[in-house]
Amino acid sequence: MNSKIEIIETGTVTSPDGFSAGAIYAGIKAKSKTGFDFGILYSKVPCNTAAVFTTNNIKAAPVQLSMERLKLGKAAAVVANSGCANACTGKQGMTDAKETTKAVAAHIGIAPEDVLVASTGVIGRMLPMDLIKASIPLIKLSTEGGHNFARAIMTTDTVIKEIAVRVTVGGNKFIIGGTAKGAGMIHPDMATMLCFLTTDAEVDIDFLRKALKQAVDISFNMISVDGDTSTNDTVILMGNGQSENDPITEDSKYAKVFQQALDKVCIYLAKQVAADGEGATKLIEVTVNGAPTVADARKIARTVVTSPLVKTAIYGNDPNWGRVMAAIGRSGVPVEENNLNLFFGNISVLKGGQPQNLNLEKASAALKKKEVPIEIQLNSGDASATAWGCDLTEEYIKINAEYTT
Amino acid sequence: MNSKIEIIETGTVTSPDGFSAGAIYAGIKAKSKTGFDFGILYSKVPCNTAAVFTTNNIKAAPVQLSMERLKLGKAAAVVANSGCANACTGKQGMTDAKETTKAVAAHIGIAPEDVLVASTGVIGRMLPMDLIKASIPLIKLSTEGGHNFARAIMTTDTVIKEIAVRVTVGGNKFIIGGTAKGAGMIHPDMATMLCFLTTDAEVDIDFLRKALKQAVDISFNMISVDGDTSTNDTVILMGNGQSENDPITEDSKYAKVFQQALDKVCIYLAKQVAADGEGATKLIEVTVNGAPTVADARKIARTVVTSPLVKTAIYGNDPNWGRVMAAIGRSGVPVEENNLNLFFGNISVLKGGQPQNLNLEKASAALKKKEVPIEIQLNSGDASATAWGCDLTEEYIKINAEYTT
């Protein structure tokens, strides 16, 4: 079937029909580089809503509340803040999360149960509820508001992360939009950081959940900034059906292109998160080919992209590929060293387990790029996976040694 | 039974009776801060010898060769070098490892099969065999040579790591000595980095193996510098029986004190390795109490001590204890948040899952120490474990961005 997936210029979460958003500086952070720290995303009709949350055993209050509210797969709004994670905050934390959704619901004129909540920032501190309650009535929702909503969720992110794609398939058109925040404590395991996805497609809730899980598995679950998994990771996908497309189910003819478009949006945002990791100067892309299983390929790709020694070598333009080998070896996947080919920044450094003659200067020069590819050929199967990460720099240390106090 | 374990001043691997050692600068490294890069450790009589090696699936040639030779539990000498790991070096790597032991055996006058070999340094480069063969005949072995042997194995280590203890028990006396190198690629899993242990006690080989495994489990397997496991990790323990003690077996009355002394030596060296991690300014000691099982306690302690965000917070004297909670949560051990107490640098920050009122300045001041303790009370059992690590600093990045080229 003919289909087209186009990127919409300056697209965001309010690009799909029927979505609006707004944001404000509520004072949750002492200061905000973006001018915002609190935002609301809203669909004028209730949405089929799927989500993936952190697998961290310690879950923030907003994660617990949103999980509970999503059991029936319906939501109409999300409220999100940066500056305070509302995690490890005991009973008061849950009360505060509920109070926030209640005030937002009153402001919009919907039921509190239809409002999801997400928070990011320092763990172990209470939300300043007086500031939040005073700010909510001042928030104006508009179809242009997605950009400010995206700014409101940023913490140490240096760039705004948003995208929207228009899908044309058969006689149908629909849009998928998304925004994400990342920067630190990024080592997804089922879900990562905050990400909000919207679509005006009408999508069956079962398929919506399945499609989101697949997209997250090959995007957010394949990035790492520092190996730390957050207590607040949340990815939410809302579909409001406003495009009046033929409803999409798992078996319908548009399921494939919907999945493709959703994958594209998630991979775009995931790479943005990886490239904008705290202190990062480069994006590292690790591809594993020829693995016995996809699980093996994923495990190796993730282990390599998480290795501090690989990350510092890339930062220093240092073709020290032995560190990649050490990471492959500790991934837990048995590998046959004599079958292994390794390309480090596109240069062949190991073939059939034998080190190749390496021109160190040339190899170092090949690493001086904004995007550095590493390819591992195992030659023991036909499964593949790709993971993304960033280099590790002095700036990461500075940012994280001076974060709260 | 009365027993005494005393630390011997300036003790080292040649403190036990019958051991000698020597070292040289062979030119494997372009330059050596310590003046040495190649060393030999030798016992005048063959030793019952136990060892623990890396669990990395990619094992360096010297690891493979030593594993093979230790099947019968006997050895008389170890040759070790820094500057080149002889890992990922294909068939030539194994040939070079064998040639090295052959030349050492000829120099000492023993069989090559009685010589073990260990290497540390850059992965993926060949040993300069001409330099090594020319150097071996020049090495002089002496009972004072342990110090230079310890210097020969250092890479980015800033301090020499060696110790010896004298054990007096019943009418018996024996000595256990040890040296280790660490610094980077330190995240033990069964074994870590290079460590050589010697004793003049006569110890049954079965008990020697068991005792070493236990000591390594609570020492080297509980430290982390950067989460990367090396291809070359090796811990070797040689017992030559020269103290003429009553032979020690698992059931003998001296087994307990031998284990205590060995634990002490291994924990001392492991803490030295953690404190001297690349770029480290502080030693972090994470103790988990009240866990359901020792395995759970170990898992949590290791996860916390490995977290880059915990490590950077400690570096910055930042009482950002939420990062410890996030690490506990992602350790894979289910925890009951409401039972949890947390002490961060000895200050109570969380009690029964409720954040405590924290004086940030006082809390920050408490972190300005060379050794920072973190205690986690789970209150869900009676198992405990302790792990050691170091802070993560700009200097780690500098060292590793500029290591090979």
Interface residues (C-beta under 8 A of the other chain):
Chain A: T55 N56 N57 I58 K59 A85 A87 C88 T89 G90 V122 I123 G124 R125 M126 G184 M185 H187 D189 D226 G227 D228 T229 S230 T231 T306 S307 P308 L309 T312 A313 Y315 G316 N317 D318 P319 N320 W321 G322 R323 M325 A326 A327 I328 G329 R330 S331 G332 V333 P334 V335 E337 N338 V349 L350 G353 Q354 P355 L360 S364 L392 T393 E394 Y396 I397 K398 N400 A401 E402 Y403 T404 T405
Chain B: T55 N56 N57 I58 K59 A85 A87 C88 T89 G90 V122 I123 G124 R125 M126 G184 M185 H187 D189 D226 G227 D228 T229 S230 T231 T306 S307 P308 L309 T312 A313 Y315 G316 N317 D318 P319 N320 W321 G322 R323 M325 A326 A327 I328 G329 R330 S331 G332 V333 P334 V335 E337 N338 V349 L350 G353 Q354 P355 L360 S364 L392 T393 E394 Y396 I397 K398 N400 A401 E402 Y403 T404 T405
